[in-house]
Amino acid sequence: MMNRKIILVAAILGAIAIVLGAFGAHGLKKLIEPESIAVFETGVKYQMYHALFLLFLGNTALVSDKVKNTILWLVITGVAFFSGSIYFLACNNLFSFDFKKIGIITPIGGLLLIGAWITLFLHLIKQKR
């Protein structure tokens, strides 16, 4: 059940990343500066990297369900904070709200994503061969 949940989240994150990548490549070109498009694409890349990470996680027997759940929530929150804030920051001039005011969540999201990878690493190191 846990693996199915993780793979479903991975599929959703991956599909959204593809949609946002296409939107960034085609829909935003006339609306924001090229530097901002590059920033937007960074958010898309990290979202897709973590969708692939979750696909791996959902298909491995090397990690307990408890640890998988921890990693899943670190990734979901990390992608929302990191990639989500990057999307809004890159498109800041399109909104009346100044998203620079909440820019602090970008590095917090990055730390959560790093935490997911470290959680996997530590769990695997602790396992007996």
C-alpha positions as CSV (number, residue, x, y, z in Angstrom):
1,M,0.0,0.0,0.0
2,M,2.8,2.4,0.9
3,N,4.6,1.7,-2.4
4,R,1.5,2.4,-4.4
5,K,1.0,5.7,-2.6
6,I,4.6,6.7,-3.3
7,I,4.4,5.8,-7.0
8,L,1.1,7.7,-7.3
9,V,2.7,10.8,-5.8
10,A,5.7,10.3,-8.2
11,A,3.4,10.1,-11.2
12,I,1.6,13.3,-10.1
13,L,4.8,15.2,-9.5
14,G,6.3,14.0,-12.8
15,A,3.2,14.9,-14.8
16,I,3.0,18.3,-13.2
17,A,6.7,18.8,-13.9
18,I,6.2,18.0,-17.6
19,V,3.2,20.4,-17.9
20,L,5.1,23.2,-16.1
21,G,8.2,22.6,-18.2
22,A,6.2,22.9,-21.4
23,F,4.5,26.0,-20.0
24,G,7.8,27.5,-19.1
25,A,9.3,26.8,-22.5
26,H,6.4,28.0,-24.5
27,G,3.9,30.0,-22.5
28,L,6.2,32.2,-20.4
29,K,8.7,33.2,-23.2
30,K,6.8,36.5,-23.9
31,L,5.9,37.2,-20.3
32,I,9.1,36.9,-18.3
33,E,12.8,37.5,-18.9
34,P,15.1,34.7,-20.1
35,E,16.9,34.7,-16.7
36,S,13.5,34.1,-15.0
37,I,12.7,31.2,-17.4
38,A,16.0,29.6,-16.4
39,V,15.0,30.0,-12.8
40,F,11.6,28.5,-13.5
41,E,13.3,25.5,-15.3
42,T,15.4,24.9,-12.2
43,G,12.2,24.3,-10.2
44,V,11.0,22.0,-12.9
45,K,14.2,20.0,-12.9
46,Y,14.3,19.5,-9.2
47,Q,10.6,18.5,-9.2
48,M,11.3,15.9,-11.8
49,Y,14.4,14.6,-10.1
50,H,12.4,14.0,-7.0
51,A,9.5,12.4,-8.9
52,L,12.1,9.9,-10.2
53,F,13.5,9.5,-6.7
54,L,10.1,8.6,-5.4
55,L,9.7,6.1,-8.3
56,F,12.9,4.4,-7.0
57,L,11.7,4.6,-3.4
58,G,8.3,3.0,-4.3
59,N,10.0,0.1,-6.1
60,T,12.7,-0.8,-3.6
61,A,12.5,-3.4,-0.8
62,L,15.7,-1.9,0.8
63,V,13.7,0.7,2.8
64,S,11.1,0.1,5.5
65,D,7.6,1.5,5.2
66,K,8.2,3.9,8.1
67,V,11.3,5.4,6.5
68,K,9.6,5.5,3.1
69,N,6.7,7.5,4.7
70,T,9.2,9.9,6.2
71,I,11.0,10.4,2.9
72,L,7.8,10.8,1.0
73,W,6.7,13.7,3.3
74,L,10.1,15.3,3.1
75,V,9.9,15.2,-0.7
76,I,6.3,16.4,-1.0
77,T,7.0,19.3,1.4
78,G,10.4,20.0,-0.1
79,V,9.1,20.1,-3.6
80,A,6.2,22.3,-2.6
81,F,8.5,24.8,-0.8
82,F,11.5,24.6,-3.2
83,S,10.1,24.2,-6.6
84,G,6.8,25.9,-5.8
85,S,8.4,29.0,-4.5
86,I,10.8,29.1,-7.5
87,Y,7.9,29.0,-9.9
88,F,6.3,32.0,-8.1
89,L,9.6,33.9,-7.7
90,A,10.4,33.4,-11.4
91,C,7.0,34.8,-12.4
92,N,7.0,37.5,-9.7
93,N,6.3,40.3,-12.1
94,L,3.0,38.7,-13.3
95,F,1.4,38.9,-9.8
96,S,0.4,41.8,-7.6
97,F,1.8,40.0,-4.6
98,D,5.6,40.2,-4.1
99,F,6.7,36.6,-3.7
100,K,10.2,37.8,-2.6
101,K,8.5,38.2,0.8
102,I,8.2,34.5,1.1
103,G,11.5,33.6,-0.6
104,I,12.8,32.1,2.7
105,I,10.8,29.0,2.0
106,T,13.0,28.2,-1.0
107,P,16.1,27.2,1.0
108,I,13.9,25.5,3.6
109,G,12.5,23.4,0.8
110,G,16.0,22.6,-0.4
111,L,16.9,21.5,3.1
112,L,13.9,19.2,3.2
113,L,14.9,17.6,-0.1
114,I,18.5,17.1,1.2
115,G,16.9,15.6,4.3
116,A,15.1,13.1,2.2
117,W,18.3,11.9,0.6
118,I,20.2,11.8,3.9
119,T,17.3,9.9,5.5
120,L,17.7,7.2,2.8
121,F,21.4,7.2,3.1
122,L,21.4,6.8,6.9
123,H,18.7,4.1,6.8
124,L,20.8,2.1,4.3
125,I,24.0,2.5,6.3
126,K,22.3,1.3,9.5
127,Q,21.0,-1.9,7.8
128,K,22.9,-5.1,8.3
129,R,24.2,-6.6,5.1
